[in-house]
């Protein structure tokens, strides 16, 4: 199912866009392959994950891609925020919050009633956006067949 148009938000000269034509998947792969959550991930897996998600590219004033996030979603009731990053040299400017705000506030996902994510080190960032512990952890389960 295709999205009805692309969306964009701008703050402090930086832009977040859902236009897949703007994404630099080589840059996304390079970052994710060195991240703690998907070390060594293949370029093919990054591309397949992007195709199956609503993607948010973060672009510097010069147009270079400096961040990324994606929402794995049915666009109706559930979304999982994943692969959120901002390049080190652009951190400290509130861009991680901006990027995540754009995703969870995306009008195309306005009906989503439950957002989830996993993080090792950004709990404070996500608390600002209303994330917290799972209401009923005893109801949640996972099945792992492989590492990322």
C-alpha positions in Angstrom: 0.0 0.0 0.0 1.5 3.4 -0.9 1.3 6.4 1.2 -0.8 9.4 0.1 2.0 11.9 -0.4 5.2 12.6 1.5 5.4 14.8 4.5 8.2 17.1 5.7 8.9 19.1 8.9 11.6 21.7 9.3 13.3 23.0 12.5 16.5 25.1 12.8 17.4 24.5 9.2 17.1 20.7 9.5 14.4 18.8 7.7 12.7 15.5 8.4 11.1 13.9 5.3 9.2 10.7 4.5 10.2 10.9 0.9 11.9 7.5 0.2 13.6 9.0 -2.9 15.7 11.2 -0.5 17.0 8.3 1.6 20.6 7.4 1.4 20.3 3.7 2.3 24.1 3.3 2.0 24.5 5.9 4.8 21.7 4.3 6.8 23.4 0.9 6.4 26.8 2.2 7.4 25.4 3.6 10.6 23.2 0.6 11.5 26.0 -1.9 10.8 28.1 -0.2 13.6 25.2 0.4 16.0 24.7 -1.6 19.2 21.3 -2.9 18.1 22.2 -4.3 14.7 25.9 -4.8 14.4 26.9 -6.2 11.1 23.4 -6.0 9.6 23.5 -6.6 5.8 22.7 -3.9 3.3 19.9 -6.1 1.9 18.2 -6.4 5.3 18.3 -2.6 5.7 16.7 -2.1 2.3 14.0 -4.7 3.0 13.3 -3.1 6.4 13.0 0.3 4.9 10.6 -0.9 2.2 8.3 -2.4 4.9 8.3 0.7 7.1 7.4 4.4 7.1 10.9 6.0 7.0 12.0 9.4 8.2 15.2 10.8 6.9 16.8 13.7 8.8 18.6 16.2 6.6 21.1 19.0 7.4 20.7 22.4 5.9 23.1 21.4 3.1 20.8 18.4 2.2 23.1 15.7 3.6 21.3 12.9 5.4 22.4 13.0 9.1 19.7 10.8 10.8 17.1 8.2 10.3 14.1 6.6 12.0 11.4 4.2 10.8 8.0 3.1 12.0 7.0 -0.5 11.5 3.3 -0.2 11.4 -0.1 -1.3 10.1 -1.0 2.4 10.0 -4.1 1.8 12.0 -3.5 0.4 15.5 0.2 -0.4 16.2 3.6 1.1 15.4 7.1 0.1 16.5 9.7 2.9 16.4 13.1 1.5 15.2 16.6 2.4 14.0 16.5 6.0 15.3 19.8 7.7 15.1 21.5 11.1 14.5 25.1 11.3 13.4 27.5 12.1 16.2 28.6 15.5 14.8 24.9 16.7 14.7 24.0 15.6 18.3 23.3 18.0 21.1 20.9 20.1 19.1 17.6 18.4 20.0 17.5 16.6 16.6 16.8 13.1 18.1 13.7 14.5 19.8 12.7 16.3 16.7 13.1 13.2 14.6 11.1 11.0 17.0 8.5 13.7 17.4 8.0 13.7 13.6 7.5 10.0 13.6 5.0 9.7 16.5 3.2 12.9 15.5 3.0 12.0 11.8 -0.6 12.7 10.6 -0.5 9.6 8.5 -0.2 7.5 11.7 -2.6 9.6 13.8 -4.9 6.6 14.4 -2.1 4.4 15.8 -3.1 3.7 19.4 0.0 1.9 20.7 3.6 2.8 19.9 6.5 0.6 21.2 10.2 0.7 21.0 13.4 -0.7 22.5 16.3 1.3 23.7 19.4 0.7 25.8 20.4 4.3 26.4 17.8 6.9 25.3 15.0 6.5 27.9 15.1 10.2 28.7 14.6 11.2 25.1 11.6 8.9 24.7 10.0 9.8 28.0 9.7 13.4 26.6 7.4 11.9 23.9 5.2 9.9 26.3 6.9 6.5 26.2 7.2 4.6 29.4 7.2 1.0 30.7 4.8 -1.5 29.2 1.4 -1.4 31.0 1.1 -5.1 31.3 4.5 -6.8 30.7 3.0 -10.2 31.5 0.9 -9.9 28.3 3.9 -9.3 26.1 6.0 -12.1 24.6 8.6 -12.4 22.0 9.9 -15.2 19.7 13.5 -14.8 18.6 14.8 -17.0 15.8 17.9 -15.1 14.8 20.0 -12.1 15.9 19.5 -9.0 13.8 
